[in-house]
Amino acid sequence: MFIAQSRSTPLSSEIQHVFTIRRKKISQICRYNKSCCKIKAVIQSGNDNKTVKDANFMEKSMEESNGLLVSSGKGRDVKAVVTLRKKIKEKISDKIEDQWESLMNGIGRGILIQLISQDIDPVTKSGKFAESYVRGWLSKPSDHPHIVEYAANFTVPHDFGRPGAIIITNLLDKEIHLVQIVVHGFNEGPLFFSVNTWIHSQKDNPESRIIFQNQAYLPSQTPPGIKDLRHEDLLSIRGNGKGERKLHERIYDYDVYNDLGNPDKSEDLARPLVGGKEKPYPRRCRTGRGPTKKDPLAERRIGKPHPVYVPRDETFEEIKQNTFSAGRLKALLHNLVPLIAATLSSSDIPFTNFTDIDKLYKDGVVLNDDNDPQKNKFLSEILDKVFSVSKRLLKYEIPAIIRRDRFAWLRDNEFARQALAGVNPVNIELLREFPIVSKLDPAVYGPPDSAITRDLIEQELNGMSVEEAIQDKRLFILDYHDMLLPFIGKMNSLPGRKAYASRTLFFYTSRGVLRPIVVELSLPPTPSSPRNKRIFSHGQDATNHWIWNLAKAHVCSNDAGVHQLVNHWLRTHACMEPYIIATHRHLSSMHPIYKLLHPHMRYTLEINALARQSLINGGGVIEACFSPGRYSMEISSAAYKSMWRFDMEALPADLIRRGMAVEDTSMPLGVKLVIEDYPYAADGLLIWSAIKEYVESYVDHYYSEPNSVTSDLELQGWWNEIKNKGHVDKKNEPWWPKLVTKEDLSGILTTMIWTASAQHAAINFGQYPFGGYVPNRPTLMRKLIPHEDDPSYENFILHPEYTFLASLPTQLQATKVMAVQDTLSTHSADEEYMYQLHEIQQFSVNDHEVLKILKRFSAKLKEIEHTINQRNKDIRLKNRSGAGVPPYELLLPTSGPGVTCRGIPNSISI
C-alpha cells in the first residue's frame, strides 16, 4: 500500500506523471505475465494444485520486486471495497477468463486505484493522493451470485482530507463492470462512489478512468483537490470528432442522419441525408464510420446483428438484454420478422374476411421451418424465450380495443374517442377559423380553400350556425392536409400504397360526446382536377356506411403514420438524443443537473441506434409497413421544420397552441381544458404538475444564490450546445427559452423530463392495445375509395367487406407490424418507473434534503394514480368509462410487466 503523497506539479500534469510511473510498473508486471502464461494454461487444464503453487510464486516474486507498493509510516488505515458485476451467462472461455481475473485481482495485479483528496497540499498547491492495487477477495453476497467484491488497503496521513475522486486503471485483458466503490475508515463514515460503469482495459485505452463521490457540486463549489479532474473527465468524454468510434469508448459527439440508406447494396435503398438546411433534423450520436462506396455523404451501414456504436455506458446491461424489452426487440428484428416474411412472402395476400384476422389471436401463424437444422434450433431457442412462439406457432394476444367490445372500432364515437384517449391524442385541435384554408403554395397544390362547406357542417350542428359552434368551442379538427399533401403523389407511386391527405371535423355535442361529422380526403391536383378533393359524411344507407368506414380508415392510416414518424419518433426519441449528448459533454457527473437528468437518459441512445439499424432505415419495418414508405424520414424532417418548437413541447403550452386549453389563472397550472373529458390532457396535467413541483424544489435547493444560473459555466455551455449543435438547424429561432433564472432552468428541465417519461409513455405503450387490431388502426392503405364510375365499384357493391379488407395492410404487413407494436408496447419485469426515483437516486445522491424531495415526488405520483383510477370509474366521463370502453390508463405511474397499456418509465428505453 502507499502512503498518500503530494506533488509540486499541477494536478493534471501530476496525473500524467503518475500514469507514466504506472506504465513502468505495468511493464514490470507484464514481464512476469509473460512467464506466467503457464498459469493461464494450468487454469485451462484444471490443475488446481499447480495453479496455486505458481500463483503463490508469482505473488511473492512481484512483492519482492516492486518496492513501490510497500511503504511504512504512521497514518490512517482505510479500505476501499470494490464491487464488480460478472456476466450472467458465461461461455467456457468467459469462465476461464473469470478465473484468471480472480487470480490477478486476488494477488493484487488486476486493478490499480488512486484515492484523490478534496484537499490540496498548501505548499505544492496540488491534490493529495494515495494509490494501491485491489488485492484479495471477499465473500460473494449470497443473494447476488453475479456480484464479486475485492478490497484495496491504504495508509493515508491524518490530514489527508476526504476523498472526492478515484482514478481507476484496469490492467486486465478485458473490460470490467464497476458497480461501486465504498471507502471505509474516514470520520465521515463510509464514502460511496456509485457509478455502475464499464471500465475499459488498458490494452484498449492507456488512459485511466476518473470517478467521483456521490456528492453534487456546482462547478464553483467543486473542492480544489478535484477541480482539474472534473474538467479533464469532461474533455475525455467529448472526443475530437475524428475517427471511427470503438465499442469500448464513451465518446459523445454529434452527426446527421446519413446512416439510414444502403446505396452499396441497392439503389432502391439509397436515402437522402437528413439534417441540414434542406432537410433539418435533430442530431444523432456520431459513430464515425466511413462513407459508402457509391455515396460519399452516406455513412457505411452496420449489418445485423452487429451493434451500432453508442458510448459504452449507454448500451444495455447484460441483465437487461435477457429480460429487458429491448433484448426482445433485437430478437424480433433480427430473427422473427425475417421468419414471418419467409413464411408469408409467397402468399402476401389481403385478409379476405374478418375471420382471417381473428385467427391471429385464436390459431396463430405457423412459421416455416428453416432448412438448416442448427439455425432452426438456434432461432427456436431465441424465439421461445422472448415470444409466445411454441413449435413455430406465433400467437398474438387479443388487443385491448376489441377485448371488451369486438365491434367498438366500427362506431363513430370510438373513432372520435381515440382522438382524445387513444395512442395519438396530441393532434386534435380546436377549429378557430372558417373557412378552412391551406397554407401550401396554391400554384403547386391547387386552390387553398377546403371543400368542407358551411352547409355540410350545419347539417350536423343541431340548429347551430358554424359561427356559434366556433364561438362556443364545439368544433374540432384533425388536420393532416398540409403535412402530407406534398408527399401524397410520391407515396402513391409506391407499389401497394394509396393514400390521401385528410381533414376530419368533429362536433362536441351538448351531451359531452365528440363525434365525427365530415371527412375531406385530398389528392394532388391534376390538369383535369385542380381541386382534387372528396368529401364524406356518415350516411344512413348501407353503401354510404361502407364508404364512410373506408374514409375513416384512411384517416386512421394518416394518423398512424404521423403518430409514428412525428409524435413518437421525432418528438420523443430523436429530440431527446441531443439533450443526452450535451448533458454528458458539458455537465460533470458531479453536477446536480446531471444527477437529476441521469435516470431519464437511460438506454435512449441504444434504442435509437437500434431503430436506425432496423426500424427507420431504408427497407426497415417502418418503411415496409406504414403508408409513407421510403419517404418516411422526409416527412419527419418536414414536420420538424414546420412545427417543432422546444417551448411548445411543454404540455400546457401545447394544449393552448392547439386550442384544447385556455389560459385561466384560477386553475392550478394556469390552464383550463376546453373539453374536460380529455383523458390524455387531464391526466397529463396532473403528471406535469408533479414533475414541475419536483424540479422546482430540486433547482431551488442548488441554485439559491443570486446569479447562480448565469455563473454556472457548465450549465450555460450545456444549453448553448443543445441549441447550437444538437438542434443546430433551428439555432436562430426566436422561441428558444433563455437560461438566466432558476425559473428558466426549471421550465427547461420539466419539459425534458416530461418528454422522456410521461409523454413517451402516453404515445408508446398503447401501440399494440390500439393498433394490434388492424381494422381499427391500419398503418397503410392499399386502395383509394372507389368512385361510382370506377370498374371496381360494382365489385365493392357486391362484396363491401372484401373491398374494405383488401384496402388494409396485407397479412404479411399486418403480422410484421403487429409483432413490432407488441414489443414496443411491452414493459419488462425490471422496468424502472418514475415513481421509483427515490429508490434509484438514493445510491447516487448524498443529500438528505434532495432525498426528501424525491420521496415527496413519489408520494405525489401515488396520489395521482388514485385520482386517475377514480376518474376511470366516473360514469360522467364517457371517454374513459362505459360499456365496453377501456379505461384510460396510459398515464398511470405504475405497471406490471407485459403489454399493460399503463406505466410511466423514467426514460425512453424501448
ZIZI-V130320 format. One record per backbone hydrogen bond with DSSP energy under -0.5 kcal/mol. CO is the residue of the C=O (numbers start at 0). NH is the residue of the N-H. E is the energy in kcal/mol with one decimal. If there is no record, write none. Layout:
co-><CO;CO>
nh-><NH;NH>
e-><E;E>
This chain:
co-><1;4;9;10;11;12;13;14;15;16;17;18;19;20;21;22;23;24;25;26;27;28;29;30;31;33;35;35;36;37;38;39;40;41;41;42;45;46;47;48;49;50;51;52;53;54;55;56;57;58;59;60;61;64;65;66;75;75;77;78;78;79;79;80;80;81;81;82;82;83;84;87;90;91;92;93;94;95;96;97;98;99;100;101;102;103;104;104;105;109;109;110;111;112;113;113;114;114;115;115;117;118;120;125;127;128;129;130;131;133;134;135;140;143;145;147;148;149;150;151;153;154;155;156;161;163;164;165;165;166;167;168;168;169;175;175;176;176;177;178;178;179;180;180;181;181;182;183;185;189;190;191;192;192;196;197;198;199;200;200;208;210;212;213;217;217;218;222;222;223;225;226;227;228;229;230;231;232;233;233;234;236;245;248;250;252;254;255;256;257;259;261;261;265;266;268;272;273;278;283;286;289;294;294;297;300;302;310;310;311;316;316;317;318;319;322;323;323;324;325;326;327;328;329;330;330;331;334;335;336;337;338;339;340;343;344;346;348;352;352;353;354;355;356;357;357;358;358;359;364;364;370;371;372;373;374;375;376;377;378;379;380;381;381;382;386;387;387;389;391;391;392;392;393;398;398;399;399;404;406;406;407;410;411;412;413;415;415;416;416;417;419;423;428;429;435;440;440;441;447;450;452;453;454;456;457;457;460;464;465;466;467;468;468;469;473;474;475;476;476;477;477;479;480;483;483;484;484;486;487;488;489;490;493;499;500;501;502;503;504;504;505;506;506;508;512;514;517;518;519;520;521;525;528;529;530;531;533;535;540;541;542;543;544;545;546;547;548;549;550;551;552;553;554;555;556;557;558;559;560;561;561;562;563;564;565;567;567;568;569;571;572;573;574;575;576;577;578;579;580;581;582;585;587;589;590;591;592;593;594;596;597;600;602;603;604;605;606;607;608;609;610;610;610;613;614;614;616;619;620;621;625;627;628;630;631;632;633;634;635;636;637;638;638;639;644;645;646;649;650;651;652;653;654;654;655;657;659;659;661;663;666;669;671;673;675;676;677;678;679;680;681;682;683;684;685;686;687;688;689;690;691;692;693;694;695;696;697;698;704;706;708;710;711;712;713;714;715;716;717;718;719;720;720;721;724;725;726;727;729;732;737;739;740;741;742;743;744;745;746;747;748;749;750;751;752;753;754;756;757;758;759;760;760;763;765;766;767;768;771;772;772;773;778;780;786;789;791;792;793;794;798;799;800;801;802;803;803;804;806;809;810;811;812;813;814;815;816;817;818;819;820;820;822;826;827;830;831;832;833;835;835;836;837;839;840;840;846;847;848;849;850;851;852;853;854;855;856;857;858;859;860;861;862;863;864;865;866;867;869;870;872;873;875;876;876;881;883;886;888;888;891;892;897;897;902;903;906>
nh-><154;128;13;14;15;16;17;18;19;20;21;22;23;24;25;26;27;28;29;30;31;32;33;34;35;36;38;39;40;41;42;43;44;45;46;45;47;50;51;52;53;54;55;56;57;58;59;60;61;62;63;64;65;66;68;69;77;155;153;80;183;81;151;82;181;83;149;178;179;147;176;89;94;95;96;97;98;99;100;101;102;103;104;105;106;108;107;135;135;170;171;133;168;131;115;166;116;129;163;164;224;127;124;120;116;4;114;1;112;109;150;150;143;146;85;83;137;81;134;79;77;3;75;159;117;212;115;167;210;113;208;111;170;201;177;198;84;178;196;194;195;82;182;192;80;183;190;78;188;191;182;213;180;194;177;199;175;169;203;204;167;165;214;845;220;221;221;225;226;226;229;230;231;232;233;234;235;236;236;237;238;251;248;311;252;285;283;257;273;298;617;264;265;268;269;261;274;256;274;254;244;299;291;297;291;302;305;313;314;314;319;320;321;322;323;828;326;327;328;329;330;331;332;333;334;335;336;338;339;340;341;342;343;344;346;347;348;810;355;356;357;358;359;359;360;361;362;363;395;366;393;372;375;376;377;378;379;380;381;382;383;384;384;385;386;388;389;394;392;366;393;389;394;364;401;402;402;403;407;409;410;410;414;415;416;417;418;419;419;420;421;679;426;476;431;449;443;444;445;437;452;456;457;458;459;460;462;463;468;469;470;471;473;474;472;507;430;505;428;478;479;503;483;484;486;487;487;488;490;491;492;492;493;496;501;521;479;519;477;516;517;475;508;514;511;508;506;504;535;502;533;500;528;525;531;532;522;520;518;544;545;546;547;548;549;550;551;552;553;554;555;556;557;558;559;560;561;562;563;564;565;566;567;568;569;570;571;572;573;574;575;576;577;578;579;580;581;582;583;584;585;586;587;590;216;594;595;596;597;598;599;600;603;606;607;608;609;610;611;612;613;614;615;616;620;621;622;619;623;624;625;628;630;631;634;635;636;637;638;639;640;641;642;643;643;647;648;649;653;654;655;656;657;659;660;658;429;673;674;671;666;669;663;661;675;677;678;681;682;683;684;685;686;687;688;689;690;691;692;693;694;695;696;697;698;699;700;701;702;707;710;711;712;715;716;717;718;719;720;721;722;723;724;725;726;727;282;729;730;732;735;739;709;744;745;746;747;748;749;750;751;752;753;754;755;756;758;759;760;761;762;763;763;764;766;769;770;771;400;773;775;776;776;626;497;789;792;795;796;797;798;802;803;804;805;806;806;807;807;781;813;814;815;816;817;818;819;820;821;822;823;767;824;825;897;830;832;905;835;836;838;839;840;841;842;843;844;850;851;852;853;854;855;856;857;858;859;860;861;862;863;864;865;866;867;868;869;870;871;872;873;874;876;877;879;880;884;885;888;891;902;902;903;826;899;904;833;908>
e-><-1.4;-1.9;-2.9;-2.8;-1.7;-2.1;-2.6;-2.7;-2.0;-2.3;-3.2;-2.5;-1.7;-2.1;-3.0;-2.7;-2.0;-2.6;-2.9;-1.6;-1.1;-2.3;-2.0;-1.1;-1.0;-1.1;-1.4;-1.2;-2.1;-2.5;-2.5;-2.4;-1.9;-1.3;-1.6;-0.5;-1.6;-2.1;-2.5;-2.2;-2.7;-2.7;-2.5;-2.0;-2.6;-2.7;-2.5;-2.6;-2.4;-2.2;-2.0;-2.0;-2.0;-0.8;-1.6;-1.7;-0.5;-2.9;-2.7;-0.5;-3.5;-0.6;-2.0;-0.5;-2.2;-0.5;-2.5;-2.6;-1.1;-2.4;-0.6;-0.6;-2.1;-2.1;-2.3;-2.5;-2.0;-2.2;-3.0;-2.9;-2.3;-2.8;-2.7;-2.4;-2.1;-3.7;-0.7;-0.7;-1.1;-2.5;-0.6;-3.2;-2.9;-2.4;-0.5;-1.8;-0.5;-1.9;-2.8;-1.6;-2.9;-1.4;-2.8;-3.0;-2.4;-2.3;-3.6;-0.8;-2.6;-0.5;-0.7;-0.7;-1.6;-1.8;-3.6;-2.9;-2.3;-2.9;-3.7;-3.0;-2.4;-0.8;-4.4;-1.7;-2.6;-2.0;-2.8;-0.5;-2.7;-2.4;-2.5;-2.4;-0.8;-2.4;-0.8;-3.1;-2.3;-0.6;-2.4;-1.6;-1.9;-2.8;-0.5;-2.2;-3.1;-0.6;-2.4;-2.1;-1.9;-0.5;-2.7;-2.5;-1.5;-0.7;-2.8;-0.6;-2.0;-0.5;-1.5;-1.7;-2.6;-2.7;-2.8;-0.5;-1.7;-0.5;-1.2;-1.6;-0.5;-0.7;-1.9;-1.5;-2.7;-2.5;-1.5;-2.1;-2.1;-1.0;-0.5;-1.3;-1.1;-2.6;-2.0;-2.8;-0.5;-2.1;-2.6;-1.7;-2.1;-2.9;-3.2;-1.2;-1.7;-1.2;-1.5;-2.2;-0.5;-2.7;-3.0;-1.6;-2.8;-3.3;-1.0;-1.4;-2.1;-0.6;-1.6;-2.9;-0.5;-1.2;-0.7;-2.2;-1.4;-0.9;-3.7;-0.5;-0.7;-1.5;-2.2;-2.3;-2.0;-2.2;-2.9;-2.7;-1.7;-1.7;-2.9;-1.4;-2.8;-2.5;-2.5;-1.9;-2.4;-2.4;-1.2;-1.1;-2.2;-2.7;-1.0;-0.8;-2.1;-1.8;-0.5;-1.3;-1.2;-1.8;-2.0;-3.2;-2.0;-0.7;-3.1;-0.8;-2.9;-2.3;-2.2;-2.8;-2.3;-2.2;-2.1;-3.0;-2.7;-1.0;-0.5;-1.3;-2.4;-2.1;-0.7;-1.2;-0.9;-3.9;-0.7;-1.5;-0.7;-3.0;-1.3;-0.8;-0.5;-0.8;-1.5;-1.3;-0.5;-1.5;-1.9;-2.4;-2.4;-2.0;-1.3;-0.5;-1.6;-2.5;-1.5;-1.5;-0.5;-2.9;-0.7;-2.7;-1.4;-2.9;-1.5;-2.5;-0.7;-1.8;-2.8;-1.3;-2.3;-0.8;-0.6;-1.4;-2.4;-2.5;-2.6;-2.4;-2.9;-0.6;-1.2;-2.9;-2.6;-3.1;-2.4;-0.6;-0.6;-1.9;-2.0;-2.6;-2.3;-1.0;-0.7;-0.6;-2.8;-2.8;-0.6;-0.8;-1.5;-1.4;-0.6;-2.2;-2.8;-3.1;-2.4;-2.9;-1.2;-2.3;-0.8;-2.1;-1.8;-2.8;-2.7;-2.8;-2.7;-2.2;-2.5;-2.3;-0.5;-1.7;-0.6;-2.0;-2.9;-2.5;-2.7;-1.8;-2.1;-2.4;-2.8;-1.9;-2.1;-2.4;-2.4;-2.0;-2.0;-1.9;-2.6;-2.1;-2.2;-2.7;-2.7;-2.1;-2.5;-2.6;-2.3;-2.7;-2.2;-1.8;-2.8;-2.2;-0.7;-2.8;-1.1;-1.5;-3.3;-1.8;-1.7;-1.2;-0.7;-0.6;-2.0;-2.4;-2.6;-2.0;-1.9;-2.0;-2.1;-1.9;-0.6;-2.0;-2.1;-2.2;-1.9;-2.3;-2.2;-0.5;-1.6;-1.6;-1.3;-2.3;-2.3;-2.1;-2.2;-1.8;-2.3;-1.6;-2.0;-2.3;-2.4;-0.6;-1.6;-2.1;-0.6;-2.5;-2.2;-1.8;-1.8;-1.7;-2.3;-1.8;-2.1;-2.0;-2.2;-2.3;-2.3;-2.0;-2.3;-2.2;-2.6;-0.8;-0.8;-0.7;-1.7;-0.5;-2.6;-2.5;-2.1;-2.6;-2.0;-2.1;-1.1;-1.2;-2.8;-2.5;-0.6;-2.7;-1.8;-1.3;-2.5;-2.5;-0.6;-1.7;-0.5;-3.1;-2.6;-2.0;-2.5;-0.9;-1.9;-3.2;-2.3;-1.9;-2.6;-2.8;-2.4;-2.3;-2.9;-2.6;-2.0;-2.1;-3.0;-2.6;-1.6;-1.3;-2.7;-1.6;-2.0;-0.9;-1.2;-2.4;-2.3;-2.2;-2.2;-2.3;-2.1;-1.9;-1.7;-2.9;-2.3;-2.5;-1.9;-0.9;-2.4;-2.1;-1.5;-1.7;-0.8;-0.5;-0.5;-2.0;-2.4;-2.2;-2.1;-2.6;-2.4;-1.8;-1.9;-2.7;-2.5;-2.3;-2.2;-1.8;-2.8;-0.9;-2.3;-2.6;-1.4;-0.9;-0.6;-1.4;-1.9;-2.0;-2.5;-2.5;-2.0;-0.7;-1.5;-1.1;-0.6;-2.1;-2.6;-1.5;-1.4;-2.1;-2.4;-2.0;-2.9;-2.2;-2.5;-2.6;-2.9;-0.8;-0.9;-0.5;-1.0;-2.9;-2.9;-2.3;-2.3;-2.4;-2.4;-1.7;-1.9;-2.9;-2.6;-1.7;-2.8;-0.6;-1.4;-1.5;-3.1;-1.3;-0.6;-2.3;-1.5;-1.7;-1.0;-2.2;-3.2;-0.7;-0.9;-1.5;-1.4;-2.2;-1.8;-1.9;-2.4;-2.1;-2.3;-2.0;-2.3;-2.4;-2.3;-2.1;-1.6;-1.8;-2.3;-2.1;-1.7;-2.2;-2.8;-2.3;-2.1;-2.3;-2.1;-1.2;-1.5;-0.8;-1.6;-1.2;-1.4;-0.6;-1.6;-0.5;-0.9;-2.2;-0.7;-1.5;-1.8;-2.3;-1.2;-0.6;-2.7;-1.4>
